[in-house]
Amino acid sequence: MKGDKIKYVKVTYKYKLMKTYTINTPIVGFNCVNIFLYLGKDGRLTIYKGYAWDGASGPTIDGKSNMRASLVHDALYQLIRLVLIPQEYKKVADTLFYDILLEDGMNKLRADMWREGVEHFGGASCIPGSQDKEVLIAP
């Protein structure tokens, strides 16, 4: 049976959300809808079951104290990349990331270093198209 060609991309996600997660954010006034994300006008971010993310970036080790922070941070950066919320909300995403790290038990000194990392090196991940993958075709 001959079918149409398929189009696909290689991905490097490490984690997949197994239950929908919701968190209040200070990002209000937007109504952003994506297949795996929803940010309501009230600032409530919903990340749906099946969302995939790569954990914390850079030379670091993922652990319980940074998993939730990296999930929320990656989701917010994705909304910025998709131009569903303005670039200026990167700083808000970075602050929320830091707050969640501390809330989830990360040592303050370590959390401070992580915050500096996303503040200084995270900007490239917020640029529209920066995470686009080459579309491959088969057969």
C-alpha positions as a Markdown table, in Angstrom:
| # | Residue | x | y | z |
|---|---|---|---|---|
| 1 | Met | 0.0 | 0.0 | 0.0 |
| 2 | Lys | 1.5 | 3.3 | -1.1 |
| 3 | Gly | 0.8 | 6.3 | 1.1 |
| 4 | Asp | 1.9 | 9.9 | 1.3 |
| 5 | Lys | 5.3 | 10.8 | 2.6 |
| 6 | Ile | 5.5 | 11.6 | 6.3 |
| 7 | Lys | 7.1 | 14.7 | 7.8 |
| 8 | Tyr | 8.8 | 14.5 | 11.1 |
| 9 | Val | 11.4 | 16.1 | 13.3 |
| 10 | Lys | 14.0 | 14.6 | 15.8 |
| 11 | Val | 13.4 | 15.8 | 19.3 |
| 12 | Thr | 15.5 | 15.5 | 22.4 |
| 13 | Tyr | 12.9 | 15.9 | 25.2 |
| 14 | Lys | 13.7 | 14.0 | 28.4 |
| 15 | Tyr | 10.4 | 14.3 | 30.2 |
| 16 | Lys | 6.7 | 13.9 | 29.5 |
| 17 | Leu | 4.0 | 15.2 | 31.8 |
| 18 | Met | 1.7 | 12.4 | 32.9 |
| 19 | Lys | -1.0 | 14.5 | 34.6 |
| 20 | Thr | -2.2 | 18.0 | 33.6 |
| 21 | Tyr | -0.6 | 20.7 | 35.8 |
| 22 | Thr | -2.0 | 24.1 | 36.6 |
| 23 | Ile | -0.2 | 27.1 | 38.3 |
| 24 | Asn | -1.1 | 30.7 | 38.9 |
| 25 | Thr | 1.4 | 33.1 | 37.2 |
| 26 | Pro | 1.6 | 36.9 | 37.3 |
| 27 | Ile | 1.2 | 37.0 | 33.5 |
| 28 | Val | -2.4 | 38.3 | 33.1 |
| 29 | Gly | -4.5 | 39.7 | 30.3 |
| 30 | Phe | -3.7 | 37.1 | 27.7 |
| 31 | Asn | -5.7 | 34.2 | 26.3 |
| 32 | Cys | -3.0 | 31.9 | 24.9 |
| 33 | Val | -4.0 | 28.5 | 23.5 |
| 34 | Asn | -1.7 | 25.8 | 22.3 |
| 35 | Ile | -2.2 | 22.1 | 21.9 |
| 36 | Phe | -0.4 | 21.5 | 25.2 |
| 37 | Leu | -0.6 | 24.9 | 26.9 |
| 38 | Tyr | -3.2 | 27.3 | 28.0 |
| 39 | Leu | -2.6 | 30.7 | 29.7 |
| 40 | Gly | -5.8 | 32.4 | 30.7 |
| 41 | Lys | -6.5 | 36.1 | 31.2 |
| 42 | Asp | -6.4 | 35.5 | 34.9 |
| 43 | Gly | -2.7 | 34.3 | 34.7 |
| 44 | Arg | -3.5 | 30.7 | 35.3 |
| 45 | Leu | -1.2 | 28.5 | 33.2 |
| 46 | Thr | -2.4 | 24.9 | 32.4 |
| 47 | Ile | 0.2 | 22.5 | 31.0 |
| 48 | Tyr | -1.7 | 19.5 | 29.6 |
| 49 | Lys | -0.8 | 15.8 | 30.1 |
| 50 | Gly | 1.6 | 14.7 | 27.3 |
| 51 | Tyr | 3.6 | 18.0 | 27.3 |
| 52 | Ala | 7.3 | 17.2 | 26.8 |
| 53 | Trp | 10.3 | 19.2 | 28.0 |
| 54 | Asp | 14.0 | 18.8 | 28.4 |
| 55 | Gly | 14.4 | 19.7 | 32.1 |
| 56 | Ala | 17.0 | 22.3 | 33.1 |
| 57 | Ser | 19.4 | 23.4 | 30.4 |
| 58 | Gly | 23.1 | 23.7 | 30.7 |
| 59 | Pro | 25.7 | 21.9 | 32.7 |
| 60 | Thr | 23.4 | 20.8 | 35.5 |
| 61 | Ile | 21.6 | 17.7 | 37.0 |
| 62 | Asp | 17.9 | 17.4 | 37.0 |
| 63 | Gly | 16.3 | 16.6 | 40.4 |
| 64 | Lys | 13.1 | 17.0 | 42.4 |
| 65 | Ser | 13.9 | 20.5 | 43.4 |
| 66 | Asn | 14.1 | 21.8 | 39.8 |
| 67 | Met | 11.6 | 19.6 | 37.8 |
| 68 | Arg | 8.5 | 21.7 | 38.4 |
| 69 | Ala | 10.5 | 25.0 | 37.8 |
| 70 | Ser | 11.9 | 23.7 | 34.5 |
| 71 | Leu | 8.5 | 22.6 | 33.4 |
| 72 | Val | 6.8 | 25.9 | 34.0 |
| 73 | His | 9.8 | 27.9 | 32.7 |
| 74 | Asp | 10.0 | 25.9 | 29.5 |
| 75 | Ala | 6.2 | 26.3 | 28.9 |
| 76 | Leu | 6.4 | 30.1 | 29.4 |
| 77 | Tyr | 9.4 | 30.4 | 27.1 |
| 78 | Gln | 7.5 | 28.4 | 24.5 |
| 79 | Leu | 4.6 | 30.9 | 24.7 |
| 80 | Ile | 7.1 | 33.7 | 24.2 |
| 81 | Arg | 8.7 | 31.9 | 21.2 |
| 82 | Leu | 5.3 | 31.4 | 19.7 |
| 83 | Val | 4.7 | 35.1 | 20.1 |
| 84 | Leu | 1.6 | 34.4 | 22.2 |
| 85 | Ile | 3.0 | 36.6 | 25.0 |
| 86 | Pro | 5.5 | 39.4 | 24.5 |
| 87 | Gln | 9.3 | 39.0 | 24.9 |
| 88 | Glu | 9.2 | 41.3 | 27.9 |
| 89 | Tyr | 7.7 | 38.5 | 30.0 |
| 90 | Lys | 11.0 | 36.5 | 29.9 |
| 91 | Lys | 12.0 | 38.3 | 33.1 |
| 92 | Val | 8.7 | 37.3 | 34.7 |
| 93 | Ala | 9.3 | 33.7 | 33.6 |
| 94 | Asp | 12.8 | 33.8 | 35.1 |
| 95 | Thr | 11.6 | 35.1 | 38.4 |
| 96 | Leu | 8.8 | 32.5 | 38.6 |
| 97 | Phe | 11.4 | 29.8 | 37.8 |
| 98 | Tyr | 13.6 | 31.1 | 40.7 |
| 99 | Asp | 10.6 | 31.2 | 43.1 |
| 100 | Ile | 9.6 | 27.7 | 42.3 |
| 101 | Leu | 13.2 | 26.4 | 42.8 |
| 102 | Leu | 13.2 | 27.9 | 46.3 |
| 103 | Glu | 9.7 | 26.6 | 47.0 |
| 104 | Asp | 10.6 | 23.1 | 46.0 |
| 105 | Gly | 13.6 | 23.0 | 48.3 |
| 106 | Met | 16.6 | 24.1 | 46.3 |
| 107 | Asn | 19.5 | 25.7 | 48.3 |
| 108 | Lys | 19.3 | 29.5 | 47.9 |
| 109 | Leu | 22.9 | 29.8 | 46.7 |
| 110 | Arg | 22.3 | 27.1 | 44.0 |
| 111 | Ala | 19.0 | 28.7 | 43.0 |
| 112 | Asp | 20.7 | 32.1 | 42.7 |
| 113 | Met | 23.2 | 30.6 | 40.3 |
| 114 | Trp | 20.4 | 29.0 | 38.2 |
| 115 | Arg | 18.6 | 32.3 | 38.1 |
| 116 | Glu | 21.7 | 34.1 | 36.8 |
| 117 | Gly | 22.0 | 31.4 | 34.2 |
| 118 | Val | 18.5 | 31.8 | 32.8 |
| 119 | Glu | 18.8 | 35.6 | 33.0 |
| 120 | His | 22.0 | 35.8 | 31.1 |
| 121 | Phe | 21.8 | 32.8 | 28.7 |
| 122 | Gly | 18.0 | 32.2 | 28.3 |
| 123 | Gly | 17.3 | 35.0 | 25.9 |
| 124 | Ala | 18.2 | 33.0 | 22.8 |
| 125 | Ser | 15.5 | 30.4 | 23.8 |
| 126 | Cys | 12.8 | 33.1 | 23.7 |
| 127 | Ile | 13.5 | 34.1 | 20.1 |
| 128 | Pro | 10.7 | 33.0 | 17.7 |
| 129 | Gly | 12.0 | 30.1 | 15.6 |
| 130 | Ser | 15.0 | 29.5 | 17.8 |
| 131 | Gln | 13.9 | 26.0 | 18.7 |
| 132 | Asp | 12.6 | 25.0 | 15.2 |
| 133 | Lys | 13.9 | 21.6 | 14.0 |
| 134 | Glu | 14.7 | 20.6 | 10.5 |
| 135 | Val | 11.7 | 18.9 | 9.0 |
| 136 | Leu | 12.7 | 15.5 | 7.6 |
| 137 | Ile | 10.7 | 13.6 | 5.0 |
| 138 | Ala | 10.4 | 9.8 | 4.5 |
| 139 | Pro | 10.5 | 7.7 | 2.5 |
